Amino acid sequence: MLFTSPALAEDVAWGKPVKGVRLGLAVVPSSGPLPTELELEALAQNTTSAPQQLPAQACNTVLWTSFTLLHVRTANGRVFSYPIGAQGDVTNLHPHGPVNLAPGETLRERFSLKHVVKRPTENPGDAELWTLLETPRQVELWVEFVGDSGAPRIRSGHLKHRLGLPPAKVPMQEKRCVSQIAAGGSTACALLRDGTPWCWGAHPPGARGIGEDAPASRGPSPLPLLAGSTVELGVELDIACMRTSTGAAYCAGGNLDASEAAYGEPGGHPVRVQHLEGATALDGAQCARVADGSLACWSLLGPPPPTPEGLVALRWEESAPGVVQVARGGGFTCALRRDGALWCWGANESGQLGTGADTPQPGPTRVSGLPQEVISVAAGTSHACAALRDGSLWCWGRSEYGALGLGDARTRSVPAPVPGMSEVVRVAAGEQKTCAWKKDGSLWCFGDLLLDPPFPALTRVPVEMKGLDHPVEEVVFGFRHTCARTTGGGAGNVFCWGENTEGQSGSSELRTQSPVVRVPLPGQAVALTAGEAFTCAITTDGSAWCWGRGTGGQLGTKRTSSSARPVRVRLPCPG
């Protein structure tokens, strides 16, 4: 069986010729959008100047028996190995005899990664790898194979298929104190290694009813009810939500802190999200994925209003076959299903739902006009962007500040392709700004970037962010500043640009920062987050550091002063 749609040359890993035939492994260009859905091609190429006749079983040799092991490295660095020889059903391949290859001709045989990595319902032993592969980031594949149908001669090939950027390979101390950090508005929270969430800021979650002193001067305080049981947290607009080890979710802060929830004293207690069981991952502070892959969301700010008895989660029944990414915008939400379909709901005054109209939608509505499956989605205040399987970037919604990258300020209610953006593998958005990663590791941004000439404050077309030294792993957005964390660079792997009136961009010069500024952190950052006018990071030793506006206690130092230089958050950590 010969296929006429060859993979890209740079995506083929070749072994050395054996008896005039060399074997290779390639990713089929139409693969996607998730690693578990990759189609691979095993190749046998005639490298001689004479015709080659391969026996009928040669296709089996190339496809399965020639490959002894398939290795998979996931985005978090874990490596899994699978014997391939007996995994595939090749009984119906080439039943009619030999295959003739002309000089230079290549035989291609396809197989899917799903044939090797079984769904958890088919093989519970593959559940961990299947879960790790569901995040559209990067998967590396390499094989050990033999050539020809005669005596085995081991050759090795290595193939990387990048659906996103490689993860930061940073050594983390086993006994790190802070495992997660999140910020929003004028509030930040950190999850300590012992499973206790601590929050600080102008209106920190759980602050009511704990004391008479102002939250800013008190510094970070724990949420006692969830001590020792929290495994994940998210913050949005001064409200924090936490997922526990039992699969429940609790939220605190804002109007929720006025509750009396039968915990013995008024205020300051997390409110449980009702009708939510088996939560496996939080998506921001208003949604969670559950064990079957479906999505459940609740309202923190809008209808139905939160009550003292709790918040109510609503399950999105159409989220099957599962949700792989959720993007929260300003009053609207977009969810990317595992099959590459994109659905949005909520506010729609600027057409940010991509439905072709400006009518708000209380429930998920399919985004129209996208020609291919989506691999990454991002949402800003009133716009959204999606990277498609073919590497193109599409945006829609409000474009007053150039956040759509289309060169004008015209609002669009249906997705439009961003000119000049190809090989895009990932996208991020915030406020009126957008950044996108290309396959070569470069970062391109547009919108309200506040860049000095020759780039105006409103960059309505994509510009490449120079001076970042290494590939960018993470981008976070404040109100008018942006920060990026790179995969290398030691203690200097965080860069910021944009507004710096409070030092939120990490420069002692309190003015708009352009080009990018390297933030003087005392160690290499492994996580990054941003509030309205401040930024925080976790370093490799597990400590948390913040910089920018501190007048409301956002820096977690028990002081109410701002700082352009990162200061350590006062958490109960060693050192």
N, C-alpha and C positions, 0 to 999 in steps of 0.2 A: 504494500500500500504506500504510494508516494504522495506526499503533500506538496502543493505548489506555493504555500504561503510561508516562506522561510522566516525564521526569527532574525532579529537584528544581529549583525556580525559581532558587535561588541558584547552581546548577551550569550554567546556560545562558548562553552568551555570544551576545548579539544584535548584529546590525549595523543600520544605519539603513534604514528602508523604501525600496524602489525600486519605483516604479509600483504602490504598494499592497501590496507583498510585502516582508517583512523576513526575512532569513536568519539562522540561528543554529547553534551547535554545542553539544551537551550530552553528558554521560556517562550511559549507561543505568544506572539504580540497581542492576541485577542484575550489573553488571560485576565482574570480579575473578578471583582475588585479586591478580594481578600486572598491571603496566601493559601488558605485551605482550598480555594477554588482555582489555584494555578493549574494550567495545563503545561506539561513539559514535553519536550521532544527529544527522543534518543536518536542520534544521527550516526550513520555509517557512510563514510565518504571514500570513493575510489580515488586513491592518490597516485595511481599508476597511469601510464600512457596507453595501456591496453584494457579492453573490456574485462570486467570482473563478473563472475557468476557466483552469487551467494546461494547456498542451499535454502530450501524453504524455511528451515528452522532458524536461519540466520536472523530473521526479524525477531524471533523469540530471544535469540542470543543477544541482539542489540538492546531489545526492550527490557528484558527481565533477567535472564540468566547471566548476561554479561555484567550486570550491575550487582555487586555483592552487598553493598551497603549504601543507603542514602542517609546523609547527615543533614540535620536541620538546626540552624542557630536562630533563635527567636530574638525579638527586640530587647528582651531583658538579659541576653547573653547566655541563656540556657542552651545546651546542645543535646539533641535527641538523635539516636541512630536507629535505623530500621533495616533489617534484612529484606531485600526486594525479591529474591529469586522465586519465591512461591506465592507472592502477593497478587499477581495479576491474572486475569482471565485471558489467556492468549490462544484458546482452543480454536478460534475461528480466524486467526490471522494467516493469510497466505496459504490457503489449503490447496492451491493449484500448482505447486511446484516452485522451481527456482526463481530468483529475482536477478535480472541482468542489470548491471550498472555500467554505463558508458564511462570513459575516462573523465574524472572530475565530477561525476554525478554523485548526488547525495541522497541516501535513503533516509526518510524521516518516519518515526513512529511516535504517536502521541500517547500520553497517559496523564491522568490527573493525580495531583497530590492526595486527593481524597481516596484514591485506591490504596494508598499506603497508610495515611493517617486516617483511621476510621472515626466516624462520629461516635461520641460517647455512648449513644444508644446501641451502637453495634459492637463497640469495644470499650468498656469503662476504663481500661488502662490508658487510653489515648485522651482522656478528658482534660488532663492538665495541658498537654500540648495544644489541643484544639482551642482551649480558652486563650492561651498565649498568642496563638496565631490570629485570633479574631480582631485584634487591634491593627488598623491599617498603618503599619509603620514599615518595618523591614524584615525580610526573611532571607537568610543565606542558605543556599543549598550546595552541597558538594557530594561527590560520589567516589567510590572505589569500584573500578570495573576492570574486566578482562577483555581482550580483543580476540576476534576470530572465533570460530567454533571448535578450534583445536585445543591444545594445551593452554591452560590459563596463564596469561601474562598480565600481571597487575599494572594498571595505569591509574593515575589519579587526575581528576578534573575538579575545578572549583568554580562555582557560579553564584553570583549575588543577584538577587532580584529585589530592587528597592521600590517599595510602595511608600516609603517615607525616608526620613533620615536615620542614620545609625544612632543607637542610644549612646549616651555618655558612658564610656568605660572608666568609671572613677572608683577607686577603692574606698569602700565605706567601712567605717569601724563597726565591728560587730555590736558593740555596746553603745552605739550612738544614742544620744538623748532625744533629739527631735527627729521624728520620722516623716512628718508632713507639715506643710504650712499653706495657709490660704488667706486671702484678704479681699475685702470689698468695701466700697464706701470709705468710712473712717475707722474700720474695724479689721483686726487680724486675729487669727487663731492658729495654734500649733498643736499637733498631736504628739505627745511624748511616747517614748518607747514602752512605758508601762501601761499604755492604753488610756491615758487621761488627757482630755482636751483642756487647753488653757487659752483664754482669750483676753484681748486688751484693745484699747482705743477709746474714742470719744463716747461710744455707746456699746461697750462690749456685751455680748450675749451672756446672760446669767448674772449681770451686775446688780440688779435690783434686789433689795432685801438682804444684802450681805454686809452692808456697813454704811455709815453716814458720810465717809470721806468721798471726794470726787473720784470717779473711775480713773481719770488721767493720773492722779497722784498715787493711786493704789497700785498701778502696774498690772501685770498679767495676773489673772485669777483662774482657778480651776472650776470645772463644772462637776461638782462632787457626785451628782447622781450617776454620771456616766464614767466615773473613775474606774480605770482598769478594764473597761469593756469596749471602748471605742476602737474601731479599726480603720475608719476613714472619715474625713470631714470635708465640707465645702462651705464657702462663704459667699453671700450675695446681699449687697445693700444692708450691711450691718446685721444680717441674720445668718447664723451658722446652723448647719444641719450635720448630724453625725450618724454614721452607720455602726451598729454594734456587731459583735461576734455572733449574735443569735439571728442576724438578718433583719432586725428592726431598725427604724430610723427615728431620730428625735431632732427637733429644731428649737432654737432659743434665740432671743434678741428681738429688737424692734417691738412691735405691739404684742408679741408673744410673751415678753417678760412681765406683762401686767397680769398674767394669769395666776390663779390659785388652783393648782392642779392636784390637790389632795396629797401633797408631799410634806404637810406639817407646818409650813410657813409660807407667807405670800411672796410671789414674784421670784424671779431668778432661777426658775427651774425649766429644764427642757421639756417640751411638749411632744408627746409621741405621735407619729404619723399613723393614723388608723387605716385599717384595711390594707396594710402592707406587711407581708410575711416573706421570708426567704430572699431578702434583698442581697444581691451579690456585688453591686457597685453603685456608688453615687454618681450622678451626673449634675455637677453644680450643687445647688441647694434646693432644687424643686423637683428633681426626678431621680429615679433609681431603677436599675435593671434587676430583674428577679431571676430565679434559678432557671426558668425555661427560656430565657433570652428576651422575654417581652419587657415592655417599658411601663412604669407606673409613675404618675406625676401628681403633685398637689400644689395648692395655691398658698403662697405666703402673703401676698399683697392684694390680690384682686379677688373677685367672686369665685367660689363661695368664701366668705370671710372666715378667717381662722377663729375658733372658739376656744374657751378655756378647757373644753374637754379634749381638744386635739385637732389635728389636721387630717383631712381625708384624702387618701390616694385613689386615683382613678386609673384603672388598667386600660392601656391601649390594646384592644383585642387584635387590631390589624398589624401589630408589630411583628408577628410571625413572618418569616422564620428567624426573627431575632434582631435586636438593635445593636450596632457596633459603635456608634458615636452620636452624641447629643450636643447641640450648640445652643446656648442660651443667649438671646438678644435682649433688647430693651422692651420687655413685655411680650415677646414672642419666642417660640422654641422651634428648632428644626431637629429632626431625628433621621439618621441614616440607617436604613435596614441592611441586613446582611446580604440581600440580593442586589444592592446598589441603588435601590429606589430611595428617593428623598421626600420626606413629608414635613410640613410645617403647620403651625397653628398659633393663634393669639392675635395681637395687634397687627394692623395691616394698613395704617393710614398712608404709608409711603410705598405700598406694594411689596413689602419685605417678605411676604409669604410666597411670592412668585407664582400667583394664580392667575395673573392677568387682570385683576381687579383690586380695589382697595377696601373690600369688605372684610371685617375681622372674622376669624374662624375659631369657634370654641373647641373644635376637635381637629385631629390631623387631616391635612389635605395634601394630596400629591402635588409636588412642584412640577409645573408643566414646562415643556420646551427644552428639556435637557436631552441631547441626542444619544448619550451613552450613560453607563452606570457611573455613580459617584463613588469616589474613594476617600474624600475628605470634605468636611463642611465646616463653615465658621459663620458666626453671627455677630454683628455689631449692634449699635443702638437701634438703627432702623434700616439695616441692609444685611445681606447675606451673600456669601460666595461659596462655590463648590468646585473642587478639582475633579475632573472626570478621568475615566480609565485611559483615554487617549492622550492625557497630559495637558489638555486644554483647561482654561480657567474661565468660569462663568460667574457673573455677579448680577444682582438685582436689588431694588429698593431705592433708598434715598441717596442722591449723589451730589448734594449741595457742596460737600467738602471734598469731593473727588474720591470717595471711598469705593466707587465701582471701577475705577481705573480706566474709564472709557473716554477720558479727555474732555468731558463737559459736566455740567451740573444738572442734567436732566434726569428726573426720577423715572425708573423703569419698573413695571410690575411683572415683567416676564424676564427670565434669565437672558443675558447677552454675553457673548464671548469677549474676553479682554484681549485687545490686539497685542501681538508680540509675546504673549505668554504661552510657551509650549514646554513640554516635559515637566509640568508641575506635578508634584507628588504630595503636597500637603498645603493647607491654608489655615490662617489664623486671623481673627478680626476682633476689634474692640472700639467702642465709641464710634468715631467716624474714620477709622483707619483699617487697613487690610495689609497683611504680609503673606507672601507665598514662597514656598521652597521649590527650587527646581532640582532635577535629578542630579545635576553636577554639584549640589550642595550650596549653591548661591541663594541669597535671600533677596526678594524684591518686594518693595512696599509702596503704597500709595494712599492718598487721603490727607488727613490733617496731621502731617508729620512735623510741622514747624521746623523745616530745614532752612538754613541760611542760603542766600544766593550762591550758585546759580539756580538752586531749587527753591521755589517759593514756599510759603507756609502751607498752601494747599497744592499738593502734588497730584494732579488729576490723571497722571499716567504712571505706570510702574517705573521705579528707579531702583537700581541695584544698590544695596547697602554695602559700602566698601569699609575696609578696615576692621573686619571682624575676626581676622586671623585664621579661624577654624570654622568648620561647618556648624550651623546653628541648630541646637537641640530644642530650644524652647523660646517662645516669644510671649511676653505679657504686656498688657496695655493698662495705663492709668487714664485719667481724664484727658490730658494733653501731653503725656510722655509715654515712651515705649522702651522696654528693656529686653535684651536677648541674652540667653545663656548658650555658650558654645560647648562643643564636645571636648575641647582641649584648652591649653593655655595656662594650666596651673591656677594660681590664685587670681589671675587676671582674665577669667573667662566669662565675666558679665559686662555687657556694654549697654549704654542707654543713650537716648537722644530725645529731643523735644523740649517741652517746657521745664524750667529748672528754678522757678521762683522760690521754692522751698527746699531745693537741693535734691528733689526726687530723681533727677537724672545723674546724681552722683558726682557733680562738679562743684567746686568751691566758688566758681563764678556763677552767681545767681542770675542767669540769663538763659535764653534759648540756646540749646546745645546742638551744634552741628559743626563738623561731622560727629560721629559717635564718640562717646566718652567711655573709657575703661574705668569701671568702678573699683576703688581700692579695697577690696575685701581681703581679710586676713588669711583666707584659704580658698580652695576651689569650691565653687558652688555646685550643688547637685539638684537643687530645686529653686524655683523662683516664683514670686507672686507679686501683684501690685494692687494697691488701693487707689483712691482718687488722686492723691498727690504724695504717695509714699510707696516704697518698694521694699520687699523683704526677701531673704534668701536663706537656705540651709547650706552649710559648708560640710566638707567631708568628715570633720570631727563630730558632726551632729549638733552643732550649735546654730542658733538662729540670729540673724543680723538684719537690721532695718535702717533705712535712710530716707530723708525727705521731711515732709510735714510732721511735726510732733506736738503741735499745740493742743491736741486732744488726746495725747497719750498714745498716738499711733505707733511710736517706736518701741514701746514696751519697756521703757527705762525708769519709770516712776518720775519722769520729768515732763514738762510741757514746753520743751524747746525743740526746734527743728534742727536737723543736722544733714549736711551734704556728705559727710563721712559716715560709713556704716557703723552703727553702735550695736552692741550685743543686747539681745532681748533678755530681760531678767527672768529666766526660767530656772526651776530647780534642777540644774544640770551640773555635772562635775566641772570644775575649773572656772 
